[in-house]
């Protein structure tokens, strides 16, 4: 998965409701508002699951 890219995604609903995800230098990055950890982790899970499916 190290070579798999994720375009920069930024969803900003308000000051405390936001999530960002992207890859750079073979690393997946996530940042989010205080109540958005589940949403952020879901983005990573989707990205990782799709990567594994593509390898099969």
BELBELVEN-V836258 format. One record per backbone hydrogen bond with DSSP energy under -0.5 kcal/mol. CO is the residue of the C=O (numbers start at 1). NH is the residue of the N-H. Records with the same first field share a line. If there is no record, write none. Layout:
CO->NH  NH
This chain:
1->4
6->23
9->21
10->12
11->13  19
14->17
16->18  35
17->13  14
18->33
19->11
20->31
21->9
22->29
24->27
27->24  29
29->22
31->20
33->36
36->40
37->41
38->42
39->43
40->44
41->45
42->46
43->47
44->48
45->49
46->50
47->51
48->52
49->53
50->54
51->55
52->56
